[in-house]
Every structure is written in C-alpha cells, then in structure tokens.
Amino acid sequence: MERQQGKRVQSPKKAGRRRGRLPLLVVLLAVVILAGGYLGLCAYAMSSETIFPNTSAAGTELGGLTRSEARAQLELALDAYRQSTTSFQCGGQEFTVDGSNLSMDLDQVVEEAYTSSRSGSLLTAGARYLASLVGGTEIQTALVFTATPAAILEAEQYIANPMTETSYTLTEDTLELTKGATGQAIDVEALEAEILARFQAVLTGEDTGSEPLEVPVITEEPPEADLEAIYQAVYSDPADATLNKETGEVVASTDGVSFDVEAARTALDGAAEGETVSVPLTRTEPTVTTAGLKANLFRDVLGQSSTRTAGGSSRWHNVDLACQRVNGTILLPGETFSYNDTCGPYSQAGGYQKAGAYVSGTTQDTWAGGVCQLSSTLYYTTLKANLETVERSKHKYDVGYLPSGLDATVYSDSLDFKFKNNTDYPIKIVSSLTNNGGTRYCNVTIYGTNVTGVYGDPYSVTVSVTEAKTVYEPNASVPQGSAPQRDSTRTAYNGKVVEVHQRLRDANGNVISDTVIHTDRFDVRNAVYFYNPADAARLGINTSTGLRTEVPVTPTPTATPAPSATPTPAATPAPTAAPAAEPSTAPSASPTPPAESSAPQPTPPAAESAAPTPDSDGVVLPPEAVS
C-alpha cells in the first residue's frame, strides 16, 4: 500500500488475490449444500414408510404407497384377475377355467416392493431413490391355484385312452381285484403352469391371443396298488346283534370281513394289466347273531333276591319309589348301571319322604331314608348273577336284612353303587316292593342269557365280633325312682369283621372258584338308656363308665315308733318294693332293631362325628340339615 497525497493506496497484487478466493468459496458452499441435501434425501429414502416411485407389481403401480395401501391395491387387482377366464381343449372339447381360485402371496409382494430399493447402505439410498424417479422397477409376482381347477378334473374324462388304477369289488366270498393299466393322462402340473402363465400375461397387459390352450398329455403307468388302504376299506369287525332300548327291536348283527394282503399282492404281481384276480374273503361270525339274540333274549334268571323291609309308611314309600325307578332298566353289553343316576336326587324334590336314617351315630328322619335297602339288595343280586362290580361302599354298621358284608350304601353324588353288564347279551332288572301278609319285601330279579351255566353263590365269613353294651346316661327329665328309659335313636349293633366271598358254581352246582372280594369292618354301637341322676346308686350304675357294675343300694325305710303306753312286739320291717323291670346289661344276640319297630333299620355313619355319612336305610344328611 502506498500513501498518495496523505492517503493510503492498496497494492494491486493484494486486491487481485482477494478477488480470486470468492469463486472458490461459492463452489465450496454449493458442495456443502448439495452434500447436505443428498444426505437428507438418503435419510428420507431410508426412513420413508412409502414404496419408491415407479415400483409396480402385477401391473399395478405401487410407488408412493404405504405397505397397507399397496396391499389394498393388489387385492383389487387380484379381484379383477379372478373375473377373467381362459380356455383349453381336450378330446375335442373346450373347457373354460376362471380365476375364482387364483391366489397370490400379497404380503410377500408388498414386502419385496418396499425393501427392493432399500438394500444397501445409507449413503447409496439417495442415489437409488433418484434412479427410481427416472426408471421403473417391476416386482415379479407368482399366481397359484388354491386347488386344481374343476375344468381340468372334468377334462380327464375325455382322454381317449386313460390310465386306470387298480380297483376292486366285493362278492359274498371274494375280493375281485382289477389290475391297473398304462394309458394317457393330462399333465396336470404342466397344464396348470400354462394357464397361470396366460393369466399372468393378462395381468401384465401382454397380448396372448384368444386361441384355447392345447392340453399337454403324457403316458402314465398306474401306481402300485395300495393294498393296505384297500384292506382298511374292506376290513370290518364282527358286530353283535343288539337291542334298541327305545323301540325294543333287535338290531341285526354283521359278520367281520378281512383278506390276506400278501395273497392279494402275489395275485396282482402275476396278473397282466387290466386283468381281474380273485382273493378269498375271510368272514367271522359275531358272538351274538341276530337269530341267537332273538331266541335267547332275557331267557334266564341270572340272579334273584328278596329282603324283608321294616319301617313305617314313609320308608316303604321311599323303597317302593326307588324300585319303580330301577324296574325295567335294560343294560346292553358293556354298559354300566349307576344307582344314583337312576334313583336320585334323594330329596323332597325327587319325590322322597322323610324316614329313619343315621346321622352322627343316631337315628334321625331324613329325606329318602331307606333307599339303601334296594341298592344293597341289588348288589347281592348282581353277585349272584356274576356281574362286574364297578363301585360299592359298605355301611358303618352291619345291616340286618342281608348276610353281613353283602350290602351297598349310597349317598348323594359322593357314594354310588355301580355295576357293569359284562355278559354278551342284554340284561334287564325287575324290582318291586311287595306286601305279603303285612310283611313287606324288596325284590330284585336280573334277567339275561347265561350261555355257560356259571352263577354266583356269594357268602361271608365272620372273622371277629365285638359285642355291643348297654350304657346308661343321666337325664334329669326321667322321674326319680322309675326304670331307665330306652333311647330309641341309639339301639345296639354288634361290631364285626367279615370276609366276603364270591363263590362260582357251574350248571351242575359244582364249585369252580372261591375268591375273597373284600373284607369289611362294621363298627359297634352301644344301646343307650336314660336314668335320673339320683337313682345311680339304687340302679348300681357306675357314673364314670355308664355301666351297671356296682352293687345296687336299697334305700332304708324310716320306721314309725309305737306308743309307749301300749307295748307291742317289735314289728317286722316291711319288705322294700322291688324296682321296676329294667333292661339287662347284656346285649341281645341280634342287636338289629326288631322288624315290627316303627323305626327303620338304617346303618349309621362311618364315624360318629358331625360329618354326614350314609346308612343302611338310605341317605344321611349333615346334622344341621336334620330337624
């Protein structure tokens, strides 16, 4: 810089250098701007939810659409394809195939359309996006048939010399096998491919012409006969004749059918194509034929039992109602009888009345008291009939109307008596309550068909007995000086352990087997009498044990003194009056209450507790449910 006339003057060289830097700065700035814009385009291209421009599939433009929008467009296009048709010729006939069962994996096409231009790094995404603006991308689509078109299946009938597979027919005694023969067949796979290509061309707008396709035909050998499949189709088990319980009609039996597969294979191997060979059928007659069932239905009494039925009218009503519900029951072979399902519910709604049953060790009136008499009688009868027991529970106490251990108790849904008809024929149960001169009996008869003559002769063996005692309890309501009063809710039952045997006999009465089927333990229950507490010494009652084991103490009467003025001989003391008759402390030989008693003979619960338990007379309810 030079100073002229007091001013500084810039050097021409320095001014030139500054003017040369300006274009460079402009270029650098433009590069930065372009680079930033490109990077922004790359970021947009990779993050955008839309398909790149000029991307199409199946003749449909998908560019600028989201995945869901693109799928919707392809569905519209596919619907249009399904409206189109094409045709082919076979055997001089023309057949039309519509696109009704055309399909395409739309999700795969859409995903490929979205990701095809996004493969690669972030820095190349912008270039790919710019390339899509000037050039299009066509996504390959594959049309498929969801099922072979019906027209192709129909056209197979027009093949002049079709291939035939091995076939068979049945006669009464033989299996007739006709060996398959070589012939012509439509090349279904090739024809489907040509038809799909024609549809595909229509989709992409190509001109395919209107001439029908010629069917590709191949020479086809018959497949090897699937004799296992034929065997499964022919084979059947013999079916016994049976009884329709609704109509009472006999359903006819059918023979079992089978054949030797290896014999059939040998016969076919030696046959020429189209030749028919015969293979013998094996027919198996059922155990129960139609004629046999009709002739033998319910011909035999398999078992019969009657038990004396004590109690009052309510108990008889309950036993009779249960008998009515069981009476006429038919069980087909293999069927199981459920006493609860047949006779329940054990309630007022079920039609039952209140009668004696055991609740927590005492006799109480409960709904359906007495129904266990029929279940027990039925159990005893099924053993005589040699039927299979499925479920059975004993009572707590030994019942008096059957041999020990041959009873069966029921209660609500928790305890049931079930047995199965394990014979080859239907069985029928006939049950009733009868009145024979004032004595009532519960009767059960089981009818069926005894083809072997074997029958059951059940019995029980007493292993041990625990004698019941008479126990005395103090009760201030009993008048002092009177005899003890019997507690009618607690009568005596001896305890027992018994083995129950199922003894089988043949038609001549000979024993063929003797098996212990269960061992039962029945609890003891003591008889109870009430007495006035002041009479304990007079009655000889040990108040700790409740037993009469003490020496009775007779009260001493107070003598009236004679007048002194008139001496008289000493008076003989008057004898003390004998106490009223009292029950013996020894239990009776049979602790079961007498049949003429108004109280029924139920079996108490399995444990003297508050838990509800069943009894020999019927259903036991929880204590709180008993009034």
C-alpha positions, 0 to 999 in steps of 0.5 A: 500500500502506498500513501498518495497525497496523505492517503493510503493506496492498496497494492494491486497484487493484494486486491487481485488475490482477494478477488480470486478466493470468492469463486472458490468459496461459492463452489465450496458452499454449493458442495456443502449444500448439495452434500447436505441435501443428498444426505437428507434425501438418503435419510428420507429414502431410508426412513420413508414408510412409502414404496419408491416411485415407479415400483409396480407389481402385477401391473399395478403401480405401487410407488408412493404407497404405504405397505397397507395401501399397496396391499389394498391395491393388489387385492383389487387387482387380484379381484379383477384377475379372478373375473377373467377366464381362459380356455383349453381343449381336450378330446375335442372339447373346450373347457373354460377355467376362471380365476375364482381360485387364483391366489397370490402371496400379497404380503410377500409382494408388498414386502419385496416392493418396499425393501427392493430399493432399500438394500444397501447402505445409507449413503447409496439410498439417495442415489437409488431413490433418484434412479427410481424417479427416472426408471421403473422397477417391476416386482415379479409376482407368482399366481397359484391355484388354491386347488386344481381347477374343476375344468381340468378334473372334468377334462380327464374324462375325455382322454381317449385312452386313460390310465386306470388304477387298480380297483376292486369289488366285493362278492359274498366270498371274494375280493375281485381285484382289477389290475391297473393299466398304462394309458394317457393322462393330462399333465396336470402340473404342466397344464396348470403352469400354462394357464397361470402363465396366460393369466399372468400375461393378462395381468401384465397387459401382454397380448396372448391371443384368444386361441384355447390352450392345447392340453399337454398329455403324457403316458402314465403307468398306474401306481402300485396298488395300495393294498393296505388302504384297500384292506382298511376299506374292506376290513370290518369287525364282527358286530353283535346283534343288539337291542334298541332300548327305545323301540325294543327291536333287535338290531341285526348283527354283521359278520367281520370281513378281512383278506390276506394282503400278501395273497392279494399282492402275489395275485396282482404281481402275476396278473397282466394289466387290466386283468381281474384276480380273485382273493378269498374273503375271510368272514367271522361270525359275531358272538351274538347273531341276530337269530341267537339274540332273538331266541335267547333274549332275557331267557334266564334268571341270572340272579334273584333276591328278596329282603324283608323291609321294616319301617313305617309308611314313609320308608316303604314309600321311599323303597317302593319309589326307588324300585319303580325307578330301577324296574325295567332298566335294560343294560346292553353289553358293556354298559354300566348301571349307576344307582344314583343316576337312576334313583336320585336326587334323594330329596323332597324334590325327587319325590322322597319322604322323610324316614329313619336314617343315621346321622352322627351315630343316631337315628334321625328322619331324613329325606329318602331314608331307606333307599339303601335297602334296594341298592344293597339288595341289588348288589347281592343280586348282581353277585349272584348273577356274576356281574362286574362290580364297578363301585360299592361302599359298605355301611358303618354298621352291619345291616340286618336284612342281608348276610353281613358284608353283602350290602351297598350304601349310597349317598348323594353324588359322593357314594354310588353303587355301580355295576357293569353288564359284562355278559354278551347279551342284554340284561334287564332288572325287575324290582318291586316292593311287595306286601305279603301278609303285612310283611313287606319285601324288596325284590330284585330279579336280573334277567339275561342269557347265561350261555355257560351255566356259571352263577354266583353263590356269594357268602361271608365269613365272620372273622371277629365280633365285638359285642355291643353294651348297654350304657346308661346316661343321666337325664334329669327329665326321667322321674326319680325312682322309675326304670331307665328309659330306652333311647330309641335313636341309639339301639345296639349293633354288634361290631364285626369283621367279615370276609366276603366271598364270591363263590362260582358254581357251574350248571351242575352246582359244582364249585369252580372258584372261591375268591375273597372280594373284600373284607369289611369292618362294621363298627359297634354301637352301644344301646343307650338308656336314660336314668335320673341322676339320683337313682345311680346308686339304687340302679348300681350304675357306675357314673364314670363308665355308664355301666351297671357294675356296682352293687345296687343300694336299697334305700332304708325305710324310716320306721314309725315308733309305737306308743309307749303306753301300749307295748307291742312286739317289735314289728317286722320291717316291711319288705322294700318294693322291688324296682321296676323291670329294667333292661339287662346289661347284656346285649341281645344276640341280634342287636338289629332293631326288631322288624315290627319297630316303627323305626327303620333299620338304617346303618349309621355313619362311618364315624360318629362325628358331625360329618354326614355319612350314609346308612343302611336305610338310605341317605344321611344328611349333615346334622344341621340339615336334620330337624 
